[in-house]
Amino acid sequence: MTVQEPQPLTDPVPLMGCPYKADPYPLYERMRDAGPVHRVLFPSGVRAWLVTGYDAAHAALNDDRLGKNHDRGNDGWRERASIMPEPQHSQLQVHLLHQDPPKHTHMRRLVTDAFTPRRVEALTPRFQELADTLVDALPEHGPVDLVAGFAAHFPFRVLAEVIGLPTELAGRFDRDWGKVVQPVGPRDPGRPRYEARLHGLQSYIAEVVAHKREHGDGDLLGRLVAARDQGELSQEELDSIIFQLLVAGQEPVTNQITTALIALFRHPQQLTRLRDDPTLMPRAVEELLRHDSAFELTTWRFFDRDSDLHGTEVPAGDSVIVSLCAANRDPRRFPDPDTLDLD
């Protein structure tokens, strides 16, 4: 029997194609074995430096030399990586995920009170009520679409409760707007539809701001609007934070619920254990996030000068990105990384 040797990694390593999208873990294993940092190519044409191993990923995420502000990106990165065109990029992409201290610290302070453990615990009965309502509406017999019937709705309903989004406005939010975070080039046939989504979302955000300004609510959205009126936030920062809450605050959670359900269906013994012993739930959540996270890659990071990253020289302004999925399957950190283990 002839064992076929894997092909050597190319430079850059393409992160695209059906095999990669279906199961990226074999490629991540090869990359980890070859070294902690690799130059990669995304479908959009963006080239970046990908960090893979657990220790290297942990170090990169805590490396003060790496900043997240897009102004650090060089012209080559900015030409291809901008999520959306101007002026929308400058109006909606100055949120927390793209800020460094002290701006990040200031903006974070404005939102953290809404997500404290004490407040979340106080709202848990309401979250359970929302979940029960969706589950009760599922068909009692026959096949059930758990994405369309539950995962696509539960995160946004929870988010609306937490941030103070009025019921009438929450009912008019179009989940299709979440696709504005997927880059679409200026010559792409889907560009007109992309721009329509973008303008629709901007108009919706303007409605939310106007409603909160008129009613003076004391919830998170109301406090953010008040911070803008008091000069603590610019209009772009306010709109960007609301954009982040509405899109990043619910769509990735829908994807994670879906990914977790798939993992449990593929491991029926673990699903049975969890169903029979709900006390395993906290451990199960952590393990499902580790085993196959919908949060596959971090946001872009940049050095402001040519720098060494785990033995690799990275030019200033080149994008660095961490693969959380690759780090969470590192056998040097997790003895049996490909196994879903609820113990």
Long-range contacts (C-beta under 8 A, 24 or more apart in sequence): 6-30, 9-34, 9-38, 11-38, 11-39, 12-38, 12-39, 12-40, 12-41, 12-47, 13-38, 13-39, 13-40, 13-41, 13-50, 14-40, 14-41, 15-40, 15-41, 15-42, 15-43, 15-50, 16-41, 16-42, 16-43, 24-296, 24-325, 24-326, 25-325, 25-326, 25-329, 25-338, 28-52, 28-323, 28-325, 28-326, 28-329, 29-329, 31-326, 32-326, 32-330, 35-310, 35-311, 35-312, 36-310, 36-311, 37-309, 37-310, 37-311, 37-312, 37-314, 40-321, 44-80, 44-81, 44-183, 44-185, 45-80, 46-77, 46-80, 46-81, 46-319, 47-76, 47-318, 47-319, 48-77, 48-300, 48-318, 48-319, 48-320, 48-321, 49-309, 49-312, 49-314, 49-318, 49-319, 49-320, 49-321, 50-321, 50-322, 50-323, 50-326, 51-309, 51-310, 51-320, 51-321, 51-322, 51-323, 51-327, 52-323, 52-326, 52-327, 52-330, 53-326, 53-327, 53-330, 53-332, 54-327, 54-328, 54-330, 54-332, 54-333, 54-334, 55-330, 55-332, 55-333, 56-310, 56-327, 57-322, 57-323, 57-324, 57-326, 57-327, 58-327, 59-310, 60-301, 60-309, 60-310, 60-320, 60-322, 61-298, 61-322, 65-303, 65-304, 65-307, 66-301, 66-302, 66-303, 66-320, 67-100, 67-301, 67-302, 67-303, 67-304, 68-97, 68-98, 68-99, 68-100, 68-104, 68-299, 68-300, 68-301, 68-302, 69-98, 69-99, 69-100, 69-302, 70-98, 70-300, 72-302, 72-303, 72-304, 72-317, 73-300, 73-302, 73-317, 73-319, 74-315, 74-316, 74-317, 74-318, 75-317, 76-317, 76-318, 77-300, 77-302, 77-317, 77-318, 77-319, 81-183, 81-300, 81-319, 82-183, 83-180, 83-181, 83-183, 84-180, 84-183, 84-198, 85-186, 85-195, 88-198, 88-202, 90-236, 91-202, 91-236, 91-239, 91-240, 92-201, 92-202, 92-205, 92-236, 92-239, 92-240, 92-243, 93-240, 93-243, 94-234, 94-236, 94-237, 94-240, 95-237, 95-240, 95-241, 95-243, 95-244, 96-241, 96-244, 97-244, 97-248, 97-299, 98-299, 106-232, 107-233, 107-237, 107-241, 110-223, 110-224, 110-227, 110-232, 110-233, 110-241, 111-220, 111-224, 111-241, 111-245, 113-220, 114-162, 114-163, 114-219, 114-220, 115-162, 119-162, 120-162, 123-161, 123-162, 126-161, 127-158, 127-161, 130-154, 130-157, 130-158, 130-161, 146-258, 146-261, 147-254, 147-258, 150-257, 151-254, 151-257, 151-258, 151-261, 152-254, 154-254, 154-257, 155-249, 155-250, 155-251, 155-253, 155-254, 155-257, 156-250, 156-254, 159-245, 159-246, 159-249, 159-250, 162-220, 163-219, 163-220, 163-221, 163-245, 163-249, 164-212, 164-217, 164-219, 164-220, 164-221, 164-222, 165-208, 165-221, 166-211, 169-204, 169-207, 169-208, 169-211, 172-204, 173-204, 173-246, 174-200, 174-201, 174-204, 175-251, 177-201, 177-204, 177-246, 177-247, 178-247, 178-250, 178-251, 180-247, 181-247, 181-248, 181-251, 201-243, 201-246, 201-247, 202-239, 204-246, 205-239, 205-242, 205-243, 205-246, 206-239, 208-242, 209-238, 209-239, 209-242, 220-245, 252-294, 252-295, 255-294, 256-289, 256-293, 256-294, 256-295, 258-294, 259-288, 259-292, 259-293, 259-294, 260-285, 260-288, 260-289, 260-292, 262-292, 263-288, 263-291, 263-292, 263-340, 264-288, 267-340, 270-340, 270-342, 273-342, 274-342, 280-342, 283-342, 283-343, 284-342, 287-340, 287-341, 287-342, 288-340, 289-328, 290-328, 290-334, 291-328, 291-340, 292-325, 293-324, 293-325, 293-328, 295-324, 296-323, 296-324, 296-325, 297-321, 297-322, 297-323, 297-324, 297-325, 298-322, 298-324
